[in-house]
């Protein structure tokens, strides 16, 4: 028989009220839903918007730096790219400097979708910024960057 250890309910309440991980996860899910709903008319999810925006560079980036920016492994990035490739918004090509590597780029159609989504993203962001105390969004970004 195992010894049953009881954790007081007051501990549950303390964790509920103070756990940074829980509060960040809840906020992330709420923001993701908000941006998914806002970006739906452009045909994008918030994750696809972030991924496509990360490809909007003067030169096509390799997969590694994009995966690092988005805090995902390359397998997850590859899976996230597939629907964008099928829609003709992103291309994945062999890196001429390293044949094992791949370069990622937006197609003209992908750039058009991103251009359509950008004003939606800006207005949604402005609405969220308006809900935070003055300077709160900058402070929040700074604090989150310190943790990541």
PyMOL commands that set and color helices and strands:
alter all, ss='L'
color gray80, all
select helices_A, chain A and resi 9-18+20-42+46-54+63-69+74-86+108-131+136-147
alter helices_A, ss='H'
color red, helices_A
select strands_A, chain A and resi 61-62+90-95+98-106
alter strands_A, ss='S'
color yellow, strands_A
deselect
rebuild
show_as cartoon
